[in-house]
Amino acid sequence: MRAARILGPGFWLLGALYGQRLDPVQWTLSSDVGKAPPGSTVPLRLTAKLDEGWHLYSLTTPKGGPIPTQADLAENPAVAGSRLFQPKPERKFDPNFNLDTETFEKEAVFWVVANLKNEAAAGPVELTARVRYQACDARQCLPPRKKTAVFTLAIDPSAPA
């Protein structure tokens, strides 16, 4: 009984630590443009901040290796379409996959260019970026994850284009 009182809290703590899910990548969506008129183009920054020692893969990582990052802007009644641009990744041979991979470490800033519809209604609109990615460190690769990041833009017909 005494052993149970001594070891019990230790097993509980160990279980709690193993139960925590690693989350080494945080995503944000931002812009220097706070308001824009209907029909305009809005540049958005989709930023991944990675914990020390972790990396994620580029949009253009070759097939046959790790899971490439995927990102887009969710459908929105105010948005006619969007395009995604990535920074230049680091390309190097990865013996785990036996091919060249393209990665980002510490931080990666992707650009999303959103084209607002001419008939977009005035007022606040939430723009949501959707991301699917895989993060790895020197010892492990986590299963692919899906996340979203939101930016609120004011659609204002009197705003400069």
N, C-alpha and C positions, 0 to 999 in steps of 0.2 A: 504494500500500500504506500509506504514511504517512497519507494522508487517511482511509483506512478505520479506522486505529487511533485517529485523533482524533475522527472523526464517529461511529464505531460506538457508543461509550458514550452519546453524546447521543441517537442514535436509539433506543437501548434504554430510556433514561430517559423519552423522549417516549412511547414505546409503553406503558411501565408506567403513566404518568400517565393516558393515555387508557383504559387497561384497567381502571382503578379505577372502580367503580360508585358514583355519588352516592347517599348514604343520609342525607338530611337530617331524617328523622323516626325517633325512637326511642320504642318503646312499652313500658310497664310495666303490670302488674296488681298491685294491692295492696289491703289492707284493714286497718282498725283492729281487726277481729275476727280473733283467732288461732285460736280454737276455738269451735264452736257445736254445739248438740244437734240430732239429727235433727228434721225438721219445722220448723226455724226459717228465718228469712230473713237472708241475709248481704249487706250492701252492699259492693260492690267498686269501686275506682277504676281506670278504664282511662285512663292518662295518655299523651298524645302530647307529646313535647318536640321542638320544631322548631328547626333551625339558623337563625341570623339571616338574615332576608330571605326565608325560605320560608313558605309557607302550605299548608294542606290544606282541603278542602271539607267542609261540614257533611253530616249525614245527610239533610238536607232541601233540598239544593241543587236548584233547578228543572231539569226535563228540558230537553234541547237545549243544554246547556252542558258544563262539566267533569264528570268522574266523581265522584259523591258518595261520601263515606266510608260503608262498610258495616262493621258489627261485630256479633258475637254471641258467646255462650258455647257452646263445643263441647259436644256431647252427652256426658253423664257419668252413670253409673249412680246416683250420689248426688243428682243434681239433677233436680227435677220440672219446672222451667222457669225462665226469667229474663226480665227486662225491661231495656231500654237507654234511658238518658236522656242528652241532650247539653246542654252549656252554650249560652247564647245566642250565636249566631255574629254576626260583623260582616257586614252585608248592604250591598252597594254594586254599582253598575253596572260591568261589566267589558267594555271595548270589544273584547277578543279574542273574546268569545263573544256580544257584542251583547245581553246580558241581565244582570239582577241575579244576583250569586252570593253565597253565604254561606260565609265563610271563618273559619279560626282561624289565628293567628300565635303564635309563641313557645311557647305551651302550651295544650293543651285537655284538660280532665278530664271524661271521660264516666263516668256511673254505671251500673253493672250490678247489678241486684238479683237475687240467686240464691235460689231457693226450694228448700231441701233436702227430700228425700223423708222421710216419716215412718219408713220402713224403712231409711234410709241406714245402712250399716255403720260402726261405730266405727273410728277410725284416720285416718291422713292421706289426703287426697284432693287431687289436682291439678286445679285449675280452670283451663281454658285459654280465653282470649279470642282470637277470630280476627278479623282486621281486613283489609279491602281498601280502599285509598285511593290518591289521586293527589296528589302534591306539586308545587307550582309556585313559581317565583320571578319576578322582573320580566322575565327573558329566555327562560325555558323551562318547559315542563311535562314531568315525567318520566312514563314509562309507569306504569300502575297497578301497585301492589305488594301482595303478601299477606304478612302477618306474624302471629305469635302471641306472646302474653305469658301467663306462667303464674304462678299463686299457689297455694301449698300451704296448705290449711285442715285443721285437726284436727277431725274429728267426734267429739264427746265427749258422751255422754248426761248427764253431770253438769255440763256447762257451762251458764251462765245463758242463758236465751232472749232 
